[in-house]
Amino acid sequence: MTYEGLAGRKLVTLDGRRVLFEGRTAHQDQITLTTHVDAQSIGSNLPEIVQALLEPLYALFDFFVLPANLVTEELARMRLGSR
């Protein structure tokens, strides 16, 4: 995945459920993230896979450390179709 146009963007929450992101700004314009996983491990290891993949992206926002519980909770919400 390649994310472009990041410089100057702020990390925000759209639904107001999280207050973790205030004041976090990206100072790098682009990042490319890659991963390789065994397809059989995706179901049982999805939170860990997503965490490892997204940590470098979130770190661009003033070194924000992506909490593992945030990834786990959001994946659970997505699997339930919740908003």
VENMODA-V756321 format. One record per backbone hydrogen bond with DSSP energy under -1.0 kcal/mol. NH is the residue of the N-H (numbers start at 0). CO is the residue of the C=O. If there is no record, write none. Layout:
BEGIN
{{NH	CO} {NH	CO}}
END
This chain:
BEGIN
{{2	30} {5	28} {7	25} {8	5} {10	23} {23	20} {25	8} {30	2} {32	0} {40	37} {44	40} {48	44} {49	45} {50	46} {51	47} {52	48} {53	49} {54	50} {57	53} {58	54} {59	56} {60	57} {61	59} {62	58} {70	66} {71	67} {72	68} {73	69} {74	70} {75	71} {76	72} {77	73} {78	74} {79	75} {81	76}}
END
